[in-house]
Every structure is written in C-alpha cells, then in structure tokens.
Amino acid sequence: MTDLLGNVFRASLIGTYLTRESPLLPLVLFMEIQTDVVIVGAGPCGLFQVFELGLLGLKSHLVDSLDYAGGQCVELYPDKPIYDIPALPVCGAKELIDRLQEQISPFSPTFHLGQQVHEVTPLENGRFRVVTSTGTRFDCGAVVIAAGVGSFSPRKLDVAGFEKYEGRQVFYSVRDKSIHDGKDVVILGGGDSALDWTLDLLPRANSVVLIHRSSDFKAAPASVERMRNHCSEMEMQFLEGSVVGLVEDNDSLTAIKVKTKDGGVRTVPVEHLLTFWGLHPKLGPIAEWGLNLSKNRIEVDTEKFQTNVPGIFAVGDINVYPGKKKLILSGFHEGALAAFAIAERLNGGEKVSLQYTTTNTQLHKRLGVTVDLS
Ligand SMILES: Cc1cc2nc3c(=O)[nH]c(=O)nc-3n(C[C@H](O)[C@H](O)[C@H](O)COP(=O)(O)OP(=O)(O)OC[C@H]3O[C@@H](n4cnc5c(N)ncnc54)[C@H](O)[C@@H]3O)c2cc1C
C-alpha cells in the first residue's frame, strides 16, 4: 500500500485466530512503514545523512523526539553564528538547519517529529524493526543513529506530588494552545519560551501569573518589557520566587505554594501550570539496543561508522572512535562514508562506485537539476 507521499506501508501479520465460521483468519494489528533507512535524530548530522543516502538512491525516514528538526543548533543556540562550516564563512545555527533542509528537499525525506525511537530490533532477514513512542513502526534495511547527546527532556519540577497531574494540569510544552483557553494559567521560567508563551496565552487565558526565581531574565529584552507593561496595566502578574508545594482538592491541583523573595509563602491559584525550565539531554532507550557504548557514546569503526551490530550505524556527536571531535563537519564526513556502506549492504554487498555531483547525470536526476555538460 502506498500513500500520497509515496510512503510504502505493509500490514503486518502477527498471528491467526479461530472463529466458528472461519477456521483461520489473519490477525492484522499494525501497519509498518517500509523504507531503506531510518535515521534516529534530525539534528544537522541526521539531516545531512538524508542527502548522502539520497545521492545513492536511498529513501530515508527521520525521527526526532523534538517537535522540530535541528537538534542542538535549534534547541540550544539558534541565533549564534557558526564560523567553521566549510565554504560558509559565517552562518547562523538556525540558518544552517534551514539550508540543510533546502539541500535535502529533492530527496523528500519523511519526518516523524515529537516521537522518540524506543526500539530497534534486528530481524532474521537482516532488516530492522524500529518502533517509536507514539507507535509508528518501520521495517528498514539499515538504521543510522544521529542522536547527538540523546533525547532532550524537559527539566521538571522537583517538588513531590506534581507528577500525577502531568498532561492534565501540569505541562512542559505547548502542543495545542487552545486547551489553556479560559484557564487560570501559571507559567514558570525566565527564558524565551516562558516569556513567549506568557505573551501568547495572555489574551486566551482567564488569568496569567509568571513566576521566576529572580527579576533577571534570559529572554529577549523586548518580550520582558512587554510582560512588564502588561503587569503595569494589571492584565497579569509577575512573582519573584520558587515553587515549594501544591494544594490539591479532590484529585485536582488547585493552587501552588510559592516562596517569595521576602521569605514568605504565597498561595497562587492555578488550573494549568506550564513549566519552561529548558531541556536536558538523556541517552534514553539507545542504551537498551545492544550497542557497545563508551561513556554514553556509541563505538563505531572509522571505515563505515558502523556499530558492533551490522546494519546499525552512528554518526555525529553520539559516536566515539579514536580522534573523534564533536564538530558538525565531522558528522557530515561520517554520514558520507556511512551512506556508501549502507548502499553496499542494501545492494547485496556489491561495491558502489563514487560519482561526482558536477558531472554525473544520474545524480543530477536524483537532485532534480538540469546541467549542461557540453
Ligand atoms: C552552544 C554550542 C555551540 C556550538 N558551536 C559549534 C560550532 O561553532 N561548530 C560546530 O561544528 N559545532 C558546534 N557545536 C556542536 C554542534 O552543535 C554538534 O556537534 C551538533 O549539533 C551535533 O549534531 P548531531 O546531529 O550529531 O546531534 P544533535 O544536534 O544533538 O541532534 C540530535 C537529535 O537527536 C534527537 N534524538 C536523540 N535520541 C533520540 C531518540 N531516541 N529518538 C528520537 N530522537 C532522538 C534529539 O532530540 C536531537 O534533536 C556547538 C554546540 C553548542 C551546545
């Protein structure tokens, strides 16, 4: 079965069942996406991996636990300039990701964002089953792990009792802002996410209180000024302090206790509590996939950037080998060699010859460009 984007699905037979009328009926429980390669992580190295595989005629699907592509570049330093990308004397980190997205667009990779790869299982036929946290399943010929420093997880409130309200009244990201309409919202944090969501939800919520441990903000000064203006107009409140407890009633979170600068404890009513204290990386499920690890990084060879499990490759910050440098350009080189090794693997071991993008018409066709070679 093929969808409008050309993705190939296969219904998987996981067993049979018996009924009185029909002795043996197939039991089909899930659909699997069939593809050449699944790339775990859509940071700069995962994105460039798509390009190198695409040149060799291979189709990729990318999975990332974040809601957007770009990895550390977008998550940690989007506006900072990078000076060591070859042939780009200076390039903003987010700009680099935009350029990579443009470069890989001829190969139409499919992105599966906001889901973590949980399971990578080698199958007897030499292929792999990959399963994500939201239940997306793949059957692929090779896996490239480009997971950087691991999945980014939100820094959570470390006061006991809040966890049982997660997803109901306590949130660490905003997927659908309409769920906060008409609610008494409390936002924790002093960075761009906290300030942006404060300003965004203010017209929609019944009330908004922003709480931060100090009056120094990391957020853009213009957003801080807008927030302070709204406070002066009595449209919202800003409170300097930290959360020390919660008030519950009948299995609902009704208020939080906030220790303020003067040492007092205030009770702040809340229906929805949104915490934006940044993200921290966690290796997560990768540690369970039977790969040789060294200090939380995956050991690879330097010929193919293959792990100890044939068919599973690792590129970018997640891998380690003698002399490894955690630089974007190292990941680009690793992706090129991994792609050739994958193409050979999927080609029954037959050598794949090197072609130049300047002169090879097959590569031009794959890139969707017309070149006058006369
Ligand atoms: C402040 C700062 C400045 C930097 N400046 C430079 C510089 O000037 N030049 C340079 O070359 N490098 C620089 N770096 C380093 C550079 O950002 C990294 O080398 C690069 O981001 C590594 O890319 P990557 O694709 O390997 O991993 P990442 O960018 O870390 O992306 C990995 C992605 O994988 C996802 N992921 C992880 N596990 C899973 C899973 N199980 N399922 C789904 N998704 C998963 C993560 O969510 C993440 O999006 C800098 C880094 C920082 C922090």
The ligand as an ORCA input file, in Angstrom:
! r2SCAN-3c Opt
* xyz 0 1
  C      26.453     26.410     22.343
  C      27.007     25.465     21.298
  C      27.756     25.976     20.244
  C      28.281     25.116     19.258
  N      29.023     25.643     18.241
  C      29.511     24.812     17.268
  C      30.303     25.332     16.196
  O      30.582     26.525     16.128
  N      30.743     24.451     15.243
  C      30.480     23.090     15.299
  O      30.898     22.361     14.405
  N      29.751     22.591     16.332
  C      29.267     23.390     17.316
  N      28.553     22.861     18.357
  C      28.350     21.412     18.388
  C      27.249     21.001     17.408
  O      26.037     21.670     17.721
  C      27.069     19.495     17.473
  O      28.274     18.892     17.072
  C      25.949     19.056     16.524
  O      24.713     19.609     16.900
  C      25.837     17.536     16.517
  O      24.835     17.219     15.607
  P      24.062     15.822     15.702
  O      23.119     15.812     14.538
  O      25.037     14.734     15.865
  O      23.250     15.866     17.088
  P      22.225     16.897     17.744
  O      22.346     18.250     17.175
  O      22.400     16.735     19.221
  O      20.799     16.290     17.327
  C      20.419     15.015     17.791
  C      18.917     14.881     17.718
  O      18.561     13.524     18.028
  C      17.357     13.504     18.763
  N      17.275     12.223     19.488
  C      18.119     11.710     20.400
  N      17.722     10.492     20.804
  C      16.581     10.234     20.121
  C      15.679      9.134     20.103
  N      15.867      8.013     20.822
  N      14.586      9.220     19.319
  C      14.348     10.338     18.556
  N      15.181     11.403     18.535
  C      16.281     11.337     19.303
  C      17.480     14.741     19.666
  O      16.190     15.187     20.077
  C      18.187     15.763     18.738
  O      17.263     16.581     18.074
  C      28.040     23.700     19.353
  C      27.277     23.198     20.402
  C      26.763     24.055     21.377
  C      25.951     23.477     22.508
*
